């Protein structure tokens, strides 16, 4: 949940509590430019349904390349990237690497002309033993085969200034091969390509992204200077050259999703407050350089004090600090949050991203893109995780690889809590009790991502949060629908405990319910088949008397524009009177505001009236 601070906080140096006195390591701010290495497969006007995820249409590809040019990005070759990493060559201010796996014939016909027209370079990773044949590995994987370039086409590529790397001899999973067979795949493919092209081949992409330390060692012995993995993320200066991160381009991605990849690699368009050329990473001298096991992503807006509280709690985790990093994704805040991160002394690696105010969904996506851990923990800024929080999330994922884990998030109350906070705490406690029942099957309405963990590759595979959800509500449920459709099992872990500090008054809560109703229409438009399982599908439930009264209130809300504010004022009056029926009045009032939001959502999206049946 997004909460607002009463006043901006002045930047100050924070110390995490420790039981024993320690010598504080000297802190420094490291500037970390990261280069996006985009991974394409096929560019074709006729994507096969079973390969649609990996196929981009020529129109979409041209639009993506135009976006690169428009945003000032310069495609570079893999040699240039390696020379820069070795300190031999400066890079353009916004470099990007374009890679194509498998060397499909369609890429020569459709991708290459688009690249040439814009003066762009790229590298094509070629399955050397299947040149002029078809992608026979896809027959077993997806029941299809696609034509691969012949030698004449590969030579044409090389003569046109494009680089050619190895993708093995047969597109085999290298980790499953005997060392001798693996060495043959690596050595023979390189040798064959060099013989045919008359030039040295220095770069490799692991077929299926299948590699381990043994395969990496064999690749180095075979003479490769770089190897691309399918580990998703930007390639930072300390990226392993024989396991480079890449950003996959999904054939179903919209253009704004592609542009968002660019935005978060270099901090976005130039503005007075954006961090350009990379991200700010605060670390101590003795922090580990290896990629962390987990990434905690905290989206935040104007909540500097809350961010300070959650960072302190994350510093008290029982999980070793080398096992996790924290990425604070700042959604347009100008309240000192960036300065807090820069000066915060933490035992874990801490990074901050900044974007204009684009909403929680976009902030979450930015953090997920920047994350380096295999497991992502999404944590709202109003949460205070218990010491076992991260360890519990990690344990929950030992049960399987395609899991989404919802953690417990009880609302904190005390003697000073307002009636509306007590109402929210009671409602949420009942929700958590329902989730904890052994016979309860978690549904999409049960999912909240303010305390949620999932493997990063799954999030990227399903397309992350829908950034059209720019106001409060339903980005969680819409993502949960896609996760369920992708075969992800949703679980509840009461041990992954983070206490929620809820600070809104009734007026702010009513505003959230209104926004939630509006975004329910967007969600239902995206997934009309899921309407029965969403709250928007419950319009005809409840007592007949309340449904009649609610209908009257909704009908009166258009001509009587003061009515919503009058109801807020009436509830505030009940709060001051400590009315015995206050809890019940909260329920009715919030239900009204939700359906008022739905009504406005239908007005904003007229076609929803014919597509959504309540």
N, C-alpha and C positions, 0 to 999 in steps of 0.2 A: 504494500500500500504506500502511496506517496503522501508524505506529510510535510507541512510547511513550517519552517522555523519562525519563531516570533520576531527574531531580529538576526541579521547577519552576524557571523562570528569573526572576530579578528584572527588572522592566522597565528598560530602558536605552535611551539615545538611540543609534541606529546611524548610521554614516556609510558611504555606498557609496564604494568606492575609485575614485579618479580619477587619471589620469596627471599632470594639471596642477592646480596649486592654483587653487581657485575660491573666490569669496566665497559663502558659504552663504546662499541665500535664506531669509528668515524664514518659518518654518512656522506654519501655523495649522490648527485643526480647525474644519471648516465643518459645521454641522448642516443636513442635507439631507432634509427631509420630502418624500416623494413620494406622489402621489395615483394610485391605480389607476383607470384609465378602462376599464371592461369593455366588450367589444364582443360584442354578440349579433346574431343575424340572425332566426332563426325560433323561435317557441315553439309547438309543436303536439303533439297526442297521437299523431299518425301520421307520423313522419318518413319521408321517402322515402329508400330505400337510397343513392341517388346524392347526397343532400344531408344525410345523417345527421351528418356532421361539423359542420354549421352549424345543426343543429336540436336544441333542448333540449325535453324533454317538460315539460308543466305541473307534474308532480310533482317533477321535478328542479329546475325553476326555483323553485318554491315553497320547496324545501329550501334552495336557495342564498340566497334572500331571507331566510329564517329564520336562516340562518347569519350573514348580515350583521347582522341585529338582535341576535342572541345575542352577537356579538363586539363590539357597540357601534359599528358603522359607520353613518354617516348619509349617504345619497345626496344629492348636491347637483346643481344645474344647472350648465350650462356658463358661464352668465353669472356665477354666484357664483365659479367657479374663476378666471375672467378678472379679476374685481374683486379677488380675493385676490392674484393675481399682480401687479396694479397697485398693491397696498398700500392698497386702499380698504375691504377687508372681511376680518374674521377668519374662519377656517374652524372647523368642529367639530374635536374632537380626532382623529377618525378619519373623514375624508371619503372618499367614493367617487363616481364618476360612472358612470351606467349609460347605455349607448348602444345603439341598435337601428338597423342598416343595412337599407335597402330598403323598410321599412314594409309588411311582409306582413300580409295580412288576419288570419292566425292570431294575430298579436301582439295585435291589438285584442280578439280573443275570449278569449285565454288569458293573455297576459302582463299586460295592463292591469288586469284585476280583481285579480290577485295583488299588483300594485304598489299599487293603491288601498287594498286591505285593510290594508296595512302603512304607509300614509302615505308611500310612496316616490315620488320623482320620477325622470324619465328624459328623454332626448332621442331623438327618432326622426328619422333622416335619410331624406328622401323623394325618390324619383325623380320629379320634378315632371311630366315629360312623359308618364309612364306611369300616372298616377293612374287607378284604376278598371280597369286593364288587367292584364297579367301580366308576369312577369319574363322578357321575351323574350331577354335576354342569356344566360340560363341554358340556352336551347335549344341554342345552339352550344357552350357550356361543358360542360354535363352532360346534355344531352338531355332536360331537363325544363322546365316553366314553373310558376310559383306565382302565385296571385292577390294583387294589391296593393290596399291600401285605396283606397276612393273618396274624393271630396272631403268627403262628409258624415262619413265616419269620421275623416278628418284634422282636420276642425273639432271633432269630438267630443273628439279627443285634446287639442287646444289648449284647449278649454273646460274640460277636466278637470285643467288645470294642468301638462300635459306640454309640453315644448318641441319645436319642429319645426325642423329644419335641412335644408339642401339636400344632395342626393346626385346633383346634375346633372340634366339634362333627360332623358337616355336611357341612363344608366349606361355611358357611353363611357369608354374608356381615354384620359384627357386628354393624356397625353404623346404619344399617337400622332396627335393632331389638329393641323391647321394652327392657328396662333395665333388666327386669326379665328374658326374653329369652336370652339376651346376657350373663347374669351371669350364666345361666344354661349351655350354650355352653362352657364357660370358665371353670367352676367348674367341670362339669360332664366329660369333655374330660380329664382333668388332673387326676381326680379320677379313671377313667376307665383305663388309661394308667398305673397308679401306681399299681392298683390291678393286672393287667395282667403281669406287668414286675417285680413287687416286689421291685421297686426302686423309689425314689422321682423324680418327673418331675418338673423342675424349669424353663423351657424355652418355649416360645411361638413364633409362627409366625402368624401374622394376615392374615386370608384368604383374598385374593384379595388386601392385603395391606390396608384393610378398618379399620380405627381406628380414634378416636378423643379423646379429653381429658376425656370424660366420659368413653369410652372403656378402655383407659389406666388406669383410676382409678379402674375400675372393674377388670382388669387384675392383678393389684397390690393386690387388696383385695382377689383375688382367689389364691394368693400365688406364682405368677410368679415373678422371679427375673429379667428376660429379656424378651424382645419381639422384634422380627425383623419386620421392615416395608418393604415397597418397595420404600422408599425414596432412591434415587440413589446417592451414594457417599461413601467415605471411613468413617469408624467409628473412629472419633477422641476421645481423652480422655474425652472431655466434651459432648460426644454424649449421648442423652437421653437413658437410659438403657431400657426403655419401648417403644422406637421408634428408634431402631438402623438402621443406614443406611446400605445398601447393594449394591453390584455391580452385576447386572444381567449378566448372560452368555448367549448370544444370540446363538441359534443353527446355525445361518448362519455366525457367526464371524469367521474370519480367525485367525490362530495361532498368527500372529503378533499383531492383535488387542487384543487378550487375554494377551499377554506379555506386551502390552502398559499399561494395567490396573496395572500390577505389577510395571512397571517402575515409574508410577506417585504416587504410594502409598508410596514409600520409596526413591524417588529421583534418581532412576536409578542405573546403574552399577557403581562400584567404579571408580572414576577418580579424578584427582587432584583438579577439580573445582566443582564437583557435590556435592549437599547437601544430605547427607545420613541420613537414619533413619527418614525422614519426610520432612517437608517443613519449611521454615523460615516465621514466621508470625510476623509482626510488628504491635503493637497495643499500645494504651495509656491505662493508669490505669483505666480510666473511660469508656472504650468502652464496648458495650453491649455484653453479652455472648450468647444471643439468636441467632438462625439462621437468617441471613438477608433475606429480601424479594427478593432482586435482587443481581446478581453477574455480575460485569463488568469484562470481560476477555479481556486483552490486549496482543496480541502476538507481540513480538518485537525482532529485531536483530540489534545490533550495532547502537542503536538510543537512547542513554542515554539522550541527551538534549530534544528530542521529548517526551520521557517518562516523564521527569520532567514537561514539559508544559502540557501534558494531565492530570497528577496527580493534578497539581494546579487547572486546570479547574474543575476537578471532586470534588475538595474541595469547589467549589462555587455553588454547586447544591442547588436548592430550596427543593428538596426531603431531608427529615431528614437523617443525616449520619448513623443513626442506621438501616435504611431501606436497605442499600446496602453495599456490600464489593467490593474490587477491587483485582483481581488476575492478576499479571503481569507474563506472560509466556515467559521466556527468551530463545530464540532459539540460544544457543551457544555464546552469546555475552561475550566479555571480555573487555568491554569498561567502566566498572564502574557501570553498571545498577543495579547489585545485591547490591553493596554497597549503591547506591542511595536509593533503597527500604529500606534497613536496617536502614538508618538514617533519612528517610523522616517522618516528623511529619504530620499526617493526621487525620482529624476528623472521618474518616471511617476506617474500618478494611482493612488492606493492607497486601497482601501476595505475595511472589515471588516464582516461580518455575524456575528451570534451566534444560535444556536438551542440548545434543550435537546438532550441526546444522543439523536438520532433516527436516526443511521446515516449512512454515506457517501452513499448515494443521495439522501437528503433534503438533505444539505449541498450536494451538487452542484447539485441543483435550485434551491436558494436562490440560489446564485451565478449560475446561468444566468438566472434571473428578473431578478436585479439588474443583469446585464451590459448594457452599452450598445453594445458593438461588434457588427458584423455577423458576425464570425468569432469563435467561442469556442474557446479552447485549454484543455482540462482537464489539470491538472498536479498530480500527487500531491505531498504535502509532503516526501517522501523523495527527490525528484528534484533534481538540480543541472544546470540547462540550460546548454548550451554557448552562446557568444556568438552563433552563427548560428541558434540554436534557433527564434526567432520568425520570422526572415526565411525560413527553410526551410519552415516551416508555411505562411506566406503564399504562397510560390512554388508549393507543391504545389497550392494551390487555384486557380491560374491555369489548370489543366487542365480545370476544369469547375465547375459550381455545386452539384452534388449529390454531393459527395465526403465521405467520412470518412477522415481521414488518421491512421494509427498511426505514431508516431515511435519512434525507437530508444531503448531504455532499458537499456543494459548495466549489470550490477551491479559496483560498485567493489570491488576486492579489493587487499589488500597483505599484507605479511609477518605482520601481526597478525590477519588474518581467521580466523575460526573455521572448522572443517570444514563446518559446515552452510551458512555463507555461501559458501564455495567451491563447495559442491554446487549451491546456487541459482544462483550465477554461471555455472557450467558449463552447467546445464540451460537457463538463459535465453539464453546465448550461442548454443546450438544452435537455440533457437527463432528468434532473430533471423537466423541464417544461413539458416534455412528461409524466412523471410519475404522475404529479400533475393534469393532465386533468381528469375530472370526468368520462369520457367514456373510459379511458384507463384501460385495464386489464393487470396486471403485468405478464410478461412471465419470463422464466428462464434466458433470456439474460439481463433482467432488474435488476437482483438481484446482489448486492454486499454485502459482509458480513463485510466490514470495519465499518459499522454502521447498525447493525442488531440485532433484539431481537426476542427471541423465548423461549418457555418453555423448560427447561432442559430435562425433561423426553422425549419430542418429539425428540430432537437431539439424545439422547441415543437410543431411539427406532428405529430410521432409520439408526443408525450406525455411526453417527458423520461424520467428514470429511474423505475423502479417502486419506490416508497418502502416497499413490503412487504419489500424486501430490507434488513433492519435490521442483520443480522450479516454477517460477511465472506463475499464471494464471489457471483459470477454476476449481479450487477447489470449488469456489462459485457456479458456474453453475451446476456442477455435483451434489452437495448437493441439490440445488434447484430442480433438476429433481426428486430426491428421495423424497423430501418434498412434491412436487405436487402429486406424485404417492401415498403418504400416506394420502392424503386428507387435507393437510395443505393449508390454504388460505393465499396468499401473499398480503400484503397491503403496501402502502406508507404513511408515516407520515411526512409532511413538518415541523411539530412542533418539531420533534425529531432531532434537528439541531446540527450538529458538523461541524465546518469549517475545511477544509482539507488544510494542508500546503504541497504543492507539490514542491519538490526541485530538481528533476532530470533534467539533460540536455538531448539533443536529443539522444546522443549515448546510455545513460542508458534506455531511452524510447524505442529505437529501439531494444535493447537487451531484454526488457520485451516483446515486440511484437513477437520477434522470439521465446521466451519461451512459450508465449501464444499459438502460432501456434502449437508447439510441444505437449503441453498438450491438445490441442483441439482434437488431434488424440486419446489420451488416453481416453478422455471423450466420444468421438464418439464410441470407441470400447466398453466402458462400456454400452452405451445406443444408439445403432444404430438406434432405433426407433425414437430418439429425434433429429437426424441430421437435419431434415428440420427446426427445431426451433433454431438451433445453428448457430454461425457465419460460422462454417466450411461448412454449407449447403448453403452458399450464393455465392459460387465460380462463378456461371454463371450469377450473377446479376451485374449491373453496365453497363457503356457504352461499346459498342463493341470495340471502339478504345483502351480504357484503358485495357480491358481484353486481347486484342491482345498484347499490349506493355508489360503488366505484364507477360504474358506467355513467351515472348521473354527474358525478364530479368531473369525469373526463370530458363529457359533453359540454359542461359549463366552463371548462378551462379555456376554451378558445374565445368565447365572447367576453368572459370575465378574466382578463389577463392578470388581475391582481390575486386571483385565487391561490396559486401556488405559494406566493409570499404570505398570504393570509394564513394558510395552513401552517407554514413554518412559524409564524408569529404565535399561532394558537398553541402549537406544541411547546414553544419556549415558555409560554404562560403556564402550561401544565407542569413543566419542569420546575418552575419557581414555586408552584403550589405543592410540589411533591405529590401529585395526584395518585390515588391508589390504582387507577387504571392506566398509568403512564406507559407501562411496558406493552400493554395491548394497543394503546394509541400509537406507539412507535411502529408496531407491526402494520397497522392499517395505513398510516401516513407514508411509510416507506414503500409499501405495496403500491399506493397511488402514484408516488413519484416514479417508480419503475415503469408502470404502464403509461404514464404521461410521456416518459422518454420514448417508449415504443411508438406511441401515437405520433410524436414528432419525427421519429425515425422513418415511419411510413410516409410522412409528409415530405421529408427530404429525399426519399427514394421511392417515387410513385410506383415504379414497376414492381416493388415488393408487394403491393396489394394484390397483384395477380399471381405471384409466385409463392407466397407464404400463406398457408391456411392455418388459422388459429382454432 
